[in-house]
Amino acid sequence: MRLLLVILLLFLSVGCVQKNEKEIKISLVEFSAKCGSGENFYEVNKENEGLLVRFGVNLPNPCYEARAIIENGNLIIKLERREGACIQCLAYGEGRVKVEGESDLNIQVLLDDSKINLERK
C-alpha cells in the first residue's frame, strides 16, 4: 500500500512539472539561395515571446533547402541538398527562422550534417 502511495505521489509531481513547461515551437522557416557569395553570419533578435534568427551562408551550389528543429536547448538549422539536377556555381543562401515560446537558445547551423561556424552580428 505504501509503495502504491509513493508511486502515485511521484506520478502527480512529474505531471505538475510537465504542465508548467513552456511550449516552444518553430513558426517560420524561410530560405533562398542563388549564385554568388556573401558574409557567413547569424543574427538573433528578441521579439514579443520568442526569437527571430536571420542567417547567411556560402554554399557549394544553390540547390539547398532549410529546416529547423529544437533539440536539447539548441535551435538547429539544417541545410540539406535537394534531390535532382542542379546548376553548378558557388552560391549564397539567406534565411529566417522564428521561434515562439523561448527567448534564449543556442544556435547551430549544419550544412549536410557538418556544423559550420557563422559569425554572430
PyMOL commands that set and color helices and strands:
alter all, ss='L'
color gray80, all
select helices_A, chain A and resi 2-20
alter helices_A, ss='H'
color red, helices_A
select strands_A, chain A and resi 25-35+41-47+50-59+64-71+74-81+91-100+106-111+114-116+119-120
alter strands_A, ss='S'
color yellow, strands_A
deselect
rebuild
show_as cartoon
